[in-house]
Amino acid sequence: VCPTISLSPATRSLFDEPLAIAVQGLGPRQQVTLRSSLRDERDELFQACARYKAGDNGVLDLSRCPALPGGSFSGLEPMGLLWALQPQKPFRRLVKRDVQSPFLLQLEVFEGHGDPPGRLLAKAQHERAFLRDGVRRVPVREGSIRATLFLPPGNGPFPGIIDLYGAGGGLPEYRACLMANYGFAVLALAYYGYEDLPKEMNEFQLEYFEEAVNYMLQHTQVKGPGIGLLGISKGGDLCVSMASFLKGITATALINGSVANVGAVLRYKDITIPPLGVNVKRIKVNKSGIADITDILNNPLEGPDCQSFIPLEKAECHFLFIVGQDDRNWKSEFFAVEGSKRLQAHGKEKPEIICYPGAGHYIEPPFFPMCAASMHQLVGKPVMWGGEPKAHCEAQTDAWQQIQAFFHKHLTGKTSGTSSKL
């Protein structure tokens, strides 16, 4: 009998969905090594491998058989071959640049536990897709807005969300389109380093973001009366600023965001919020040349740096803070706690704060492998992002559910005073 790999779903699944992996036709208790690989759009190779022993019946089911020590992970980890993928060159982070094409995952089964592994016994490939059938991808170039709108299948209107990424700039779409798979109209919004937007992160005008909010509020496929905001890292403090100064925002979810304005001056009408001060002398560089920038920012509760604290008590929305407690980019937990104190001091609702021990900075949708260190646009060298791979991956899966539940609760609540029946 030739060993075969069986997958469920068989040929294609969404990237944030679990994938069941099994190998049939092995010898009883046969020792094998499984290897997964995928290449990103820049042809960077990511791989993981794990050592296993088949069951008495010659079947190896990853949901039942623990991985043995010696590979990329050990223990009962049905999705380990995905979350443990590591770049073959250092400081590369797995991102999806073109959401319209799937990632191609290659799986191979080798004889024994040798290094290098023995002969190839079976292989399979599987598509990990980003767009569910029927999701519409609409490039948006209206006024000064540079964005992509994802609309779920079916007839709207849908609850609307604006999605902002961090200091890397450009227009990442993968989180927005995965979110649209769950019934949200999601606008992935670029704000610098894209097309004719500013090349550098020097100064942001909140009027640009206001235009995007109004675009969503006026869209026939977006269910009002308000929209949600979802931001990670620098995108997080931009969302806090939007929620504090702009109308029409009902719910704001921050993933390792800051409650102080960071990295660039923020202007809105006659208001100017300076960026939080930094002291580069606080950067620690380890033997491998990787920077630890955790302590680089000044404290927004002291001296002139208080001016950088965003007046989030002005916001008329619900807040959710997702915090990786091993975030090495900045003190996300401190920011969440201080934001909460400030809201409550002004008689506002206490925000939801969900802390994940062992999770680093880049809390992405489920099954993105943890990136321990990569180049930082603003620092100019690789920095550590923190996190422990298994805990980080579990945090991503839970946070994804929490964020969706938060937006469903606050954006699809009963519409006030209008009947949906015609």
Legacy VTK file of the C-alpha trace (Angstrom):
# vtk DataFile Version 3.0
C-alpha trace
ASCII
DATASET POLYDATA
POINTS 422 float
0.000 0.000 0.000
1.341 3.446 -0.904
0.976 5.980 1.880
-1.371 8.868 1.023
-2.064 12.224 2.641
-5.720 13.007 3.250
-6.862 16.567 3.917
-10.193 17.992 4.995
-11.292 20.238 3.314
-9.700 18.267 0.477
-8.234 20.806 -1.955
-8.966 24.318 -0.741
-9.731 26.091 2.550
-9.786 29.633 3.868
-6.507 30.679 5.482
-8.108 31.229 8.898
-9.930 27.857 8.863
-8.508 24.722 10.470
-7.199 22.030 8.128
-7.405 18.357 9.154
-4.294 16.411 8.116
-3.876 12.623 8.172
-1.609 10.048 6.525
-2.974 6.610 5.605
-1.225 3.432 4.510
1.827 3.560 6.769
3.188 0.543 8.657
2.059 0.015 12.264
3.900 2.556 14.479
6.042 3.584 11.493
8.304 6.585 12.141
7.909 9.446 9.666
8.764 13.119 9.281
6.149 15.532 7.897
7.231 18.727 6.211
5.108 21.696 5.153
6.286 24.464 2.829
4.864 27.522 1.151
6.307 30.391 -0.851
5.087 33.957 -0.588
4.726 36.281 -3.579
8.381 37.330 -3.250
9.394 33.666 -3.532
10.528 33.503 0.099
10.309 29.934 1.375
8.635 29.140 4.718
8.915 25.618 6.155
8.060 23.529 9.192
8.676 19.873 9.978
7.562 17.464 12.672
8.390 13.899 13.693
5.574 11.422 14.151
4.859 7.766 14.796
1.828 6.186 13.074
-0.848 4.370 15.068
-1.104 0.583 15.350
-3.339 0.582 12.250
-0.785 2.492 10.124
-2.841 5.710 10.256
-1.332 8.991 11.395
-4.031 11.513 12.342
-2.565 14.831 13.483
-5.627 15.521 15.633
-4.875 12.368 17.654
-1.103 11.762 17.376
1.296 14.044 19.212
4.414 15.251 17.402
7.617 13.850 18.937
10.510 16.086 20.048
13.048 17.122 17.416
10.938 19.023 14.908
9.548 22.559 14.665
7.049 21.728 17.434
6.041 18.801 19.638
2.869 17.623 21.333
-0.684 17.388 20.036
-0.768 20.229 17.488
-3.152 19.477 14.592
-2.270 22.852 12.961
1.394 22.927 13.947
2.569 22.445 10.356
0.934 25.814 9.566
1.595 27.988 12.599
5.176 26.777 12.980
6.193 27.738 9.409
9.472 29.662 9.562
11.253 31.718 6.903
14.357 30.072 5.462
16.015 33.512 5.419
15.978 35.468 8.692
13.756 38.493 9.344
11.095 37.634 6.774
7.461 37.884 7.828
4.685 35.966 6.091
2.140 38.392 4.635
-0.330 37.964 1.772
0.125 40.608 -0.878
-2.436 39.498 -3.456
-5.591 38.259 -1.745
-7.098 37.111 -5.028
-4.686 34.174 -5.280
-4.324 31.486 -2.608
-1.130 30.400 -0.869
-0.069 26.959 -2.132
0.761 24.717 0.805
2.980 21.695 0.041
2.937 18.707 2.402
5.464 15.880 2.276
5.912 12.656 4.250
9.435 11.237 4.621
10.660 7.944 6.039
12.171 7.979 9.521
13.374 10.745 11.806
16.769 11.347 10.216
18.269 14.731 9.436
18.199 15.101 6.489
14.962 13.049 6.251
14.726 9.685 4.474
12.994 8.943 1.178
9.761 10.690 0.185
6.703 8.482 0.836
3.824 10.816 -0.095
3.080 14.408 -0.992
0.065 16.637 -1.454
-0.717 20.252 -2.069
-3.527 22.420 -0.786
-4.780 25.937 -1.501
-5.132 28.309 1.463
-7.449 31.011 0.115
-8.330 34.478 1.389
-11.564 35.297 -0.417
-14.669 33.231 0.186
-16.702 32.605 -3.004
-18.928 35.598 -3.645
-16.917 38.173 -1.666
-16.486 41.271 -3.851
-13.211 43.189 -3.929
-13.766 46.831 -4.911
-10.765 49.184 -5.350
-11.700 52.624 -3.974
-10.196 55.817 -5.433
-12.738 58.460 -4.396
-11.554 61.950 -3.498
-8.271 61.417 -1.706
-9.167 57.916 -0.406
-6.850 55.053 -1.425
-8.453 51.840 -0.218
-10.049 48.500 -1.058
-13.584 47.640 0.000
-14.576 44.016 0.590
-18.277 43.207 0.473
-19.699 39.872 1.675
-21.833 37.694 -0.603
-25.549 38.362 -0.640
-27.637 41.483 -0.322
-26.571 44.094 2.211
-26.475 46.344 3.925
-23.711 44.925 6.117
-22.096 46.228 9.306
-19.112 48.347 8.206
-15.517 48.371 9.473
-12.426 50.394 8.520
-9.221 48.332 8.851
-5.826 50.003 9.451
-2.393 48.363 9.474
0.797 49.593 11.107
3.924 51.569 10.295
4.826 49.372 7.303
2.544 51.512 5.131
1.086 50.346 1.818
-2.317 48.680 1.534
-2.459 45.278 3.238
-5.799 43.642 2.393
-5.582 40.164 3.884
-7.143 40.861 7.293
-9.924 42.995 5.781
-10.916 40.335 3.249
-10.835 37.507 5.791
-13.092 39.656 7.992
-15.491 40.231 5.077
-15.925 36.455 4.880
-17.925 36.762 8.118
-20.526 39.247 6.938
-18.792 42.614 7.409
-18.248 45.290 4.767
-14.573 46.066 5.388
-12.548 48.958 3.999
-8.783 48.311 4.024
-7.460 51.879 4.137
-3.958 52.945 3.074
-2.622 56.062 4.798
0.969 56.403 3.626
3.570 54.734 1.428
1.011 53.929 -1.272
0.302 55.458 -4.702
0.023 59.252 -4.309
-0.233 59.234 -0.491
2.682 60.694 1.537
5.885 58.642 1.195
7.028 59.240 4.781
5.322 59.081 8.149
5.837 62.723 9.172
2.381 64.167 9.562
-1.184 62.879 9.234
-4.334 64.896 8.588
-7.366 63.399 10.318
-9.519 64.883 7.532
-8.237 62.068 5.264
-9.587 59.448 7.688
-12.803 61.445 8.093
-13.326 61.181 4.347
-13.045 57.390 4.642
-15.529 57.311 7.554
-18.018 59.373 5.552
-17.493 57.174 2.492
-18.514 54.151 4.580
-21.431 55.896 6.316
-22.874 56.963 2.946
-22.321 53.603 1.205
-25.570 51.846 0.290
-24.055 48.460 1.282
-23.052 49.677 4.761
-25.599 49.372 7.558
-25.539 52.440 9.820
-25.929 54.332 11.943
-22.243 53.918 12.854
-19.217 51.880 11.798
-16.403 49.969 13.483
-12.653 50.592 13.449
-9.980 47.871 13.608
-6.327 48.848 13.939
-3.034 47.161 14.796
0.121 48.895 16.045
0.335 52.443 14.557
-3.078 51.784 12.991
-4.346 51.401 16.564
-3.554 54.921 17.728
-4.931 56.303 14.455
-8.195 54.470 15.251
-8.211 55.981 18.764
-7.760 59.446 17.222
-10.567 58.792 14.714
-12.895 57.580 17.483
-12.026 60.620 19.631
-12.597 63.340 17.018
-14.857 61.970 14.278
-18.585 61.254 14.311
-20.224 57.983 13.274
-17.967 55.499 15.079
-19.713 52.906 17.255
-17.000 50.345 18.084
-13.190 50.457 18.045
-10.979 47.358 18.357
-7.239 47.808 18.874
-4.637 45.084 18.484
-1.504 46.077 20.435
-2.291 49.730 19.830
-1.192 52.866 21.656
-3.380 55.493 23.329
-0.706 58.127 22.692
-0.025 59.520 19.233
3.180 57.881 17.963
5.657 58.488 15.157
4.077 61.462 13.361
2.293 64.740 14.052
-1.498 64.429 13.897
-3.567 67.431 12.771
-7.311 67.952 12.667
-8.802 71.394 11.954
-7.068 73.616 14.528
-5.935 70.723 16.781
-2.352 69.426 16.714
-1.249 66.330 18.637
2.551 65.916 18.731
4.100 62.450 18.566
5.251 60.854 21.829
8.928 61.590 22.513
11.506 58.869 21.901
14.976 58.234 23.246
17.038 56.025 20.924
19.619 55.514 23.686
17.092 53.114 25.227
17.384 50.682 22.286
19.143 47.481 23.304
20.812 45.462 20.528
21.550 41.784 21.157
24.457 39.666 19.836
22.540 38.811 16.643
22.112 42.515 15.832
18.391 42.487 16.660
17.062 45.589 18.396
14.799 45.567 21.444
12.831 48.829 21.214
10.394 48.185 24.095
11.650 51.152 26.129
12.229 53.681 23.326
9.031 55.716 23.893
8.645 58.298 26.652
5.873 57.953 29.233
2.735 59.796 28.001
1.740 60.516 31.622
4.768 62.731 32.319
5.730 66.292 31.435
5.304 67.594 27.879
4.622 64.051 26.636
1.119 64.339 28.153
0.209 66.331 25.031
0.591 63.142 22.969
-2.077 61.270 24.961
-5.113 61.073 22.655
-8.264 62.462 24.363
-10.132 59.164 23.973
-12.674 60.292 26.591
-14.238 62.344 23.749
-15.102 59.105 21.920
-18.735 57.973 21.759
-17.938 54.319 21.108
-17.218 50.975 22.727
-13.544 49.974 22.957
-11.861 46.571 22.817
-8.144 46.277 23.551
-6.388 43.092 22.392
-3.046 42.885 24.222
-0.052 40.596 23.661
1.660 40.543 27.047
5.008 39.729 25.432
4.749 42.595 22.914
8.341 43.854 22.461
7.401 46.729 20.135
5.946 48.881 22.901
4.033 48.564 26.165
0.598 47.603 24.827
-0.731 46.469 28.190
0.311 49.761 29.842
-1.438 51.689 27.035
-4.645 49.646 27.414
-4.706 50.082 31.203
-4.012 53.844 31.024
-6.651 54.245 28.285
-9.135 52.430 30.516
-8.293 54.606 33.535
-8.747 57.765 31.484
-12.121 56.646 30.097
-13.401 55.751 33.556
-12.053 58.971 35.104
-14.305 60.812 32.637
-17.349 58.692 33.481
-17.128 56.608 30.291
-17.787 52.892 29.926
-14.893 50.657 30.935
-13.336 49.162 27.783
-12.947 45.434 27.249
-9.292 44.442 27.657
-8.228 40.926 26.675
-4.634 40.008 27.584
-2.738 37.089 26.066
0.340 35.825 27.924
3.078 34.678 25.531
1.673 36.648 22.583
3.894 39.138 20.743
3.221 42.296 18.757
1.865 41.050 15.430
-1.389 39.366 16.467
-2.645 38.410 13.003
-5.605 36.316 11.802
-5.402 32.627 12.779
-2.569 30.389 11.533
-0.231 33.135 10.393
3.115 31.956 11.775
4.540 34.148 14.520
7.195 36.559 13.322
9.814 36.794 16.097
11.887 39.533 14.435
11.854 41.470 11.175
12.926 44.791 9.655
11.270 47.856 11.181
10.565 50.632 8.646
11.312 53.411 11.130
14.204 51.872 13.094
16.069 50.711 9.976
17.185 47.406 11.493
15.526 44.160 12.540
13.605 44.431 15.808
12.152 41.704 17.998
8.357 41.554 18.134
8.084 39.153 21.067
5.915 36.111 21.542
6.227 32.374 22.038
5.026 30.553 18.889
2.402 28.200 20.363
0.911 30.736 22.815
0.985 33.402 20.113
-0.879 31.184 17.657
-3.533 30.317 20.244
-3.938 34.027 20.987
-4.481 34.758 17.291
-7.258 32.172 17.057
-9.015 33.456 20.175
-8.567 37.163 19.377
-10.075 36.628 15.901
-13.254 35.243 17.506
-13.307 38.003 20.142
-12.969 40.781 17.553
-15.780 39.367 15.397
-18.039 38.912 18.440
-17.300 42.494 19.560
-18.239 43.953 16.177
-21.324 41.735 15.789
-22.522 42.820 19.239
-22.053 46.562 18.722
-22.670 46.960 14.982
-25.575 44.583 14.360
-27.540 45.452 17.501
-31.196 46.179 16.794
-31.628 49.145 14.451
-33.241 51.971 16.380
-36.834 52.826 15.601
-36.911 51.541 12.026
-38.495 48.283 10.962
-36.581 46.210 8.420
-39.866 44.784 7.110
-41.195 46.623 4.079
LINES 1 423
422 0 1 2 3 4 5 6 7 8 9 10 11 12 13 14 15 16 17 18 19 20 21 22 23 24 25 26 27 28 29 30 31 32 33 34 35 36 37 38 39 40 41 42 43 44 45 46 47 48 49 50 51 52 53 54 55 56 57 58 59 60 61 62 63 64 65 66 67 68 69 70 71 72 73 74 75 76 77 78 79 80 81 82 83 84 85 86 87 88 89 90 91 92 93 94 95 96 97 98 99 100 101 102 103 104 105 106 107 108 109 110 111 112 113 114 115 116 117 118 119 120 121 122 123 124 125 126 127 128 129 130 131 132 133 134 135 136 137 138 139 140 141 142 143 144 145 146 147 148 149 150 151 152 153 154 155 156 157 158 159 160 161 162 163 164 165 166 167 168 169 170 171 172 173 174 175 176 177 178 179 180 181 182 183 184 185 186 187 188 189 190 191 192 193 194 195 196 197 198 199 200 201 202 203 204 205 206 207 208 209 210 211 212 213 214 215 216 217 218 219 220 221 222 223 224 225 226 227 228 229 230 231 232 233 234 235 236 237 238 239 240 241 242 243 244 245 246 247 248 249 250 251 252 253 254 255 256 257 258 259 260 261 262 263 264 265 266 267 268 269 270 271 272 273 274 275 276 277 278 279 280 281 282 283 284 285 286 287 288 289 290 291 292 293 294 295 296 297 298 299 300 301 302 303 304 305 306 307 308 309 310 311 312 313 314 315 316 317 318 319 320 321 322 323 324 325 326 327 328 329 330 331 332 333 334 335 336 337 338 339 340 341 342 343 344 345 346 347 348 349 350 351 352 353 354 355 356 357 358 359 360 361 362 363 364 365 366 367 368 369 370 371 372 373 374 375 376 377 378 379 380 381 382 383 384 385 386 387 388 389 390 391 392 393 394 395 396 397 398 399 400 401 402 403 404 405 406 407 408 409 410 411 412 413 414 415 416 417 418 419 420 421
